[in-house]
Structure formats: C-alpha cells, structure tokens
C-alpha cells in the first residue's frame, strides 16, 4: 500500500508522526532533542532508520522498527545548529548535512547500525 505517514519536528525537540488519512492527534511522538528538531531524514534502503538534527547541535540516529523508537547513536559533529540532513540514495550508510558553521557533514553510520541489528544493504543500489 501507499505510505501515508509523514513526520515533523517541534520547537521543543520532539518528532511527531502523522497519517494523512486520519485527522487529529499524532500517531507517535518522542523527545528526540533538547532544542528544536530542525531536520528529519528517512533511509529508504535500510528499514526503520531515521536521522534527526537539531538546534542543540546534535544528530541522532533512531531505530523506528518498533512502536517505541530507540536511540541508536547521538553525535555532535561540529556543524553547529543542524539545518539539513539526507541519506545518500546510492550509499545508504552515508548521511550528509550541514549547519550554522557552514561546514559540511558526512557521517558513515554503518558501524553504529551493525551494533543494533540493522540489515545493511549487500551492495550499493544503482
């Protein structure tokens, strides 16, 4: 079926998950950061992997395969307040982004994921 869920970050650092077919309250919510959750990136090749970035200067990886998301890793990667995150579509274990310092971010997340039972792609998608 069609995935009708979408996510948003709040000024308080929460991630909210909604279903466009259902009005009203969020389906799911969790405290991801201590300040504004300014960026969210889903990984389309690794099921259940989500990255969030924040004004608190951290980037977090989440395991969303269960109904209660679990923190996989949290890092401060010297980009300042995080403005943007995106998983590389051709290299699913590479997370790129940027923030208030103007420095680019490239984080190879494979070692963080293997400790948490994620199935990593056998090869890079074409």
C-alpha positions as CSV (number, residue, x, y, z in Angstrom):
1,X,0.0,0.0,0.0
2,X,0.9,3.7,-0.1
3,X,2.7,5.0,2.9
4,X,0.5,7.9,4.1
5,X,2.7,8.8,7.1
6,X,4.7,12.0,7.4
7,X,6.9,13.4,10.2
8,X,7.6,16.8,11.6
9,X,9.9,18.2,14.3
10,X,8.8,20.6,17.0
11,X,10.5,23.7,18.7
12,X,10.6,21.6,21.8
13,X,12.7,18.8,20.1
14,X,10.0,16.2,19.6
15,X,9.4,14.1,16.5
16,X,5.7,13.7,15.6
17,X,4.4,11.1,13.2
18,X,1.0,11.7,11.4
19,X,-1.2,9.7,9.0
20,X,-2.7,11.9,6.3
21,X,-5.8,9.7,6.3
22,X,-6.5,10.4,9.9
23,X,-7.3,13.8,11.3
24,X,-6.2,14.9,14.7
25,X,-3.5,13.7,17.0
26,X,-0.1,12.4,16.1
27,X,0.2,8.6,15.8
28,X,3.5,8.7,17.5
29,X,5.7,11.2,19.4
30,X,9.0,11.1,21.1
31,X,11.6,13.5,22.6
32,X,14.4,13.4,20.1
33,X,16.4,16.5,21.2
34,X,16.7,19.2,23.9
35,X,16.0,22.0,21.4
36,X,14.3,22.4,18.1
37,X,14.2,19.3,15.9
38,X,15.1,21.1,12.7
39,X,15.8,18.2,10.2
40,X,14.5,14.7,9.7
41,X,15.8,12.2,7.2
42,X,14.3,8.7,6.4
43,X,16.5,6.0,4.9
44,X,14.7,4.3,2.1
45,X,17.1,1.4,1.8
46,X,17.5,0.5,5.5
47,X,14.1,-0.2,7.1
48,X,13.4,1.7,10.3
49,X,16.4,4.0,10.1
50,X,15.7,7.7,10.8
51,X,18.1,10.6,11.4
52,X,17.2,13.8,13.2
53,X,19.2,17.0,13.6
54,X,18.7,19.9,16.0
55,X,19.5,23.4,17.2
56,X,21.1,21.6,20.1
57,X,24.0,20.8,17.6
58,X,23.5,17.1,17.7
59,X,22.5,14.5,15.1
60,X,20.7,11.3,16.3
61,X,20.0,8.0,14.6
62,X,16.8,6.2,15.6
63,X,15.5,2.7,15.2
64,X,11.8,3.0,14.4
65,X,11.2,-0.7,13.6
66,X,9.2,-1.0,16.9
67,X,6.4,1.3,18.1
68,X,8.8,2.9,20.6
69,X,11.7,4.4,18.7
70,X,15.1,3.6,20.2
71,X,18.2,5.9,20.1
72,X,21.0,4.2,18.1
73,X,23.6,7.0,18.3
74,X,23.8,10.7,19.0
75,X,26.8,12.8,17.9
76,X,27.9,16.4,17.9
77,X,29.7,16.6,14.5
78,X,30.9,20.3,14.6
79,X,28.4,21.7,12.1
80,X,26.7,23.9,14.7
81,X,22.9,24.1,14.7
82,X,21.8,21.4,12.2
83,X,19.8,22.7,9.3
84,X,19.7,19.8,6.8
85,X,20.2,16.0,6.7
86,X,19.8,13.5,3.9
87,X,20.9,9.9,3.4
88,X,22.8,9.3,0.2
89,X,20.5,7.3,-2.1
90,X,23.4,5.5,-3.7
91,X,25.3,4.8,-0.5
92,X,22.6,4.3,2.2
93,X,25.1,4.3,5.1
94,X,26.3,7.8,4.3
95,X,24.5,10.7,6.0
96,X,25.1,14.2,4.7
97,X,24.1,17.5,6.1
98,X,25.0,21.0,7.1
99,X,24.5,23.6,9.8
100,X,25.2,27.0,11.1
101,X,29.0,26.8,10.9
102,X,28.9,26.4,7.1
103,X,30.9,23.1,7.3
104,X,29.5,20.1,5.5
105,X,28.8,16.9,7.3
106,X,29.4,13.3,6.0
107,X,28.8,10.6,8.6
108,X,29.4,6.9,7.7
109,X,26.8,5.2,10.0
110,X,27.4,1.6,9.2
111,X,29.3,0.7,12.4
112,X,26.6,2.4,14.5
113,X,23.9,0.4,12.8
114,X,25.5,-3.1,12.8
115,X,25.6,-3.0,16.7
116,X,21.8,-2.6,16.6
117,X,20.7,-5.4,14.3
118,X,20.0,-3.4,11.2
119,X,20.2,-5.3,7.9
120,X,22.7,-3.3,5.8
121,X,22.4,-3.5,2.0
122,X,24.6,-6.2,0.5
123,X,25.6,-3.8,-2.3
124,X,25.1,-0.2,-3.2
125,X,21.8,0.4,-5.1
126,X,22.1,1.5,-8.7
